[in-house]
Amino acid sequence: MTEYGDLPGDYNPDAVPADDTVNCGIYILDLGHFSERLMKYEIEFYLHCDWVDRRLAKESLLPDRAHQIWLPRNDAGKAILIWTPTVQFNMAKDVEESGEYLYGRWDGTVTKIMKYVVTEQSN
């Protein structure tokens, strides 16, 4: 793995990429703490999301580094801000995010993996 380096001068991390398609999947770690009386349960899972942000592509590096991944850091090792999708659990009583891993590929593909513990309760 390597650092991304400096972002393009016109890159805005608040702006949604031109292709705003985000593909997500989940891997359930635990489902339990059921309460029929309270209509409540808890789920622990990893949420894996991929999207393409062409603004981050470095085409000149593709032949040599097409399958290598980068971390969102500049050449000095300091974190850089890039656009990531907002994840919401509208019906959740409690949401605990307990980890995040973010990396990209030189073609502009970005991957974000988050671990959540969500408590759902019907009203």
N, C-alpha and C positions, 0 to 999 in steps of 0.2 A: 504494500500500500504506500501511497505517496500523498503529499498535500496537494490541494488543488492549485494553490498559488493565488495571485491577486485576481479579483473579479474584474470583468470588463467594466470600464468606466461608467457606462450607461446602465449597468445592472441595478434594478430596483427590487429588493427582496419582498416588498409589499405588493408588487404587481404579479398577477396570475400569469403563468406562461400561456403562449398562444394556443397550444393544445392543452386544455384543462382536464383531460381525461386522467383519472387516478384509479388504478386497479388495486384492489385490496383483498386480502384473505386473512383468515384467522386460524390459529392453532390453539385449541382449548386445552388448558392445563388442568383445570379443576372446575367442577360444577357441583355446587352443594349448598349447605346451610339452608335447606328448604324449610319454610315455615308456612304450613297451610293456613294457620290461623291469621297470620299477618300478610299472607300472599306475598312472600318475600323469598329471594334466593340470591346467591352470590356466584359470580363466574370470574375465573382468572384465565387470561389468554394473552397471546401475542397477536398484535395486529401488524401485518406486513403490507406496506403500500409502495407501489412503483408508479412513477410518472416520468415524462420526458420534458425537460426544460432546455430547449435548443439554445437558449442564451448562454448555457454553461458548456456547450459542446466546444471542443478544441479540435476541429477537423484536421489540422496539420499533424496532430499526434495520433490520429486513428490508425494508420498502418502499423505503427510500432506498439501502440498501447491499447488497442481496441478492447481487450478483455481485462486490462488492469483496472483497479478501482482506486478512487481517491477519497480522502477525508476532507470535510469542509474546514480546511485550515489554510492560512496563507503561508508564504515561504518562511515566515518567522515562527510558525507553529501556533499562531493565534487563531481562534475560531472565527469563521466568516459566516455572516447571515445569508442564507438562501431561502427562497420561497418553499414553504411546506404546507400541505393541506391542513385545514382545521378539522379536528375530530371532535364530534359532539355526541353525547349520549343523553338525549333529551328526556327520556323517561327514567333515567337512573336516579336513585336516591343518593348514592355516594359513588364517586369515581376516584380511584387512586392510581396514578401513573407511577410505576416504579422502575422505569428505565427506558432509555431511548438509544438507538443506534442509527446513525445516518451516514450514508456513503453514496458515491456516484461513480459513473463510468464516463469515459471521455466522449462518448456520443451524446451526452446530455441526459442519459437515464439516471434517475435518482431513486434511491431506496431508503425508506424509513421503517424501522421496526421498533414497536413500542410494546411494553408489557403493562397490562391493566388489570386491576381488580375492580369489578363493578358490582354494586349491590342494586338490584332491581326490586321495587316494591309497588304493587298496585294500590291505587287509592280507593 
